[in-house]
């Protein structure tokens, strides 16, 4: 990792480098994604099966694309029993956390004869995308399905690639079943996103698509937005550790590497007021790289997007944290709770030496689907709110409208919308003198 002095220029340069990983910059892949979307929209299942055979090397049919009850039962036999136990423990924490986010409809009534309110209703059908390939993420299955379930979504379908044997990873199936998925389909990539966005004979159209994926999945989600809702266009994983001289360098190094191992585009940044800490962290990283299993990926990630910024003051460090707006932020300072009060922009905040980022990935309860690429400045983690919609409710009695109808008509006429004004006025036209009608 590169150790550099924090200045406005170095911070801006690092931000610029990190933002280059934004999926919007992948123009070449977008063309391929658009072609897949067009084919699925026009040819439905026929195109879906064709792309599945091309990319996943398995020929599926209408009889085999949906995971069966027998396959789910088999998954329980194949999955590690200890892992199943951990999934169930994590599920309790995740559900408990998200149940606190539930919103209720509300109404207010006035003596003047008005009732105003907000009606909260869940989405009817949601699609959850779960990546396949080299990495397996049953934790993401829980994080995507649980808030939808808590919100009361009518039907939750899941798509995920299968292997060449036509099987879905057992841990993924167990997690999906435990969390409450209604139907699971063996489909991956941009073609799965298209199928959920447009609907095919086998895979129904959904109202919203959530879940992470590779660049083709991210670009497909962005392209179908508007036809359906999406959670976000996720970029590569990020971690930023804000630390002072009290931090344990071995802990900090381990936490930075926990995200760098995701892929070569992942970023790991340390912002600290202590050069001694940065140098100690660098030595610890060198030691870890000799024993970690994904060392080559980590090295490439750190070479491209690994930085240690040395700040003159903690206020300067916090300013940099807010500008970078990282997906994951660890605060390891003498008083992390006080430091947190100055932080405005972060997807998830981990406080203290024993609250490392993987705690949030797997077990604590808060959602690990988080804003990336600086979007923590205006986006939030996935939550129950992502699976509901709100309708405004308005009721005025005749007496209540009579008291304000002239004000409304005047407002409408000011905007040149005479039909709007007439819609109000017609209800009281009999009350006006004939020469004013």
Secondary structure as UniProt FT lines:
FT   STRAND          2..5
FT   HELIX           8..19
FT   TURN            20..21
FT   HELIX           23..25
FT   HELIX           27..43
FT   HELIX           45..56
FT   TURN            62..64
FT   HELIX           69..78
FT   HELIX           81..99
FT   TURN            100..101
FT   STRAND          106..109
FT   TURN            111..112
FT   STRAND          114..122
FT   STRAND          125..130
FT   TURN            133..134
FT   HELIX           138..151
FT   STRAND          155..160
FT   TURN            164..165
FT   HELIX           170..179
FT   STRAND          183..186
FT   HELIX           189..198
FT   STRAND          208..210
FT   HELIX           215..224
FT   TURN            226..227
FT   STRAND          228..230
FT   STRAND          238..243
FT   TURN            245..246
FT   HELIX           249..260
FT   TURN            264..265
FT   STRAND          267..272
FT   HELIX           275..289
FT   TURN            290..291
FT   TURN            293..294
FT   HELIX           295..305
FT   STRAND          306..310
FT   HELIX           314..324
FT   STRAND          328..332
FT   TURN            334..335
FT   HELIX           336..340
FT   TURN            341..342
FT   STRAND          348..351
FT   TURN            353..354
FT   HELIX           357..362
FT   TURN            373..374
FT   HELIX           375..377
FT   HELIX           384..387
FT   STRAND          388..396
FT   HELIX           398..414
FT   TURN            415..416
FT   HELIX           418..425
FT   HELIX           426..431
FT   HELIX           434..436
//
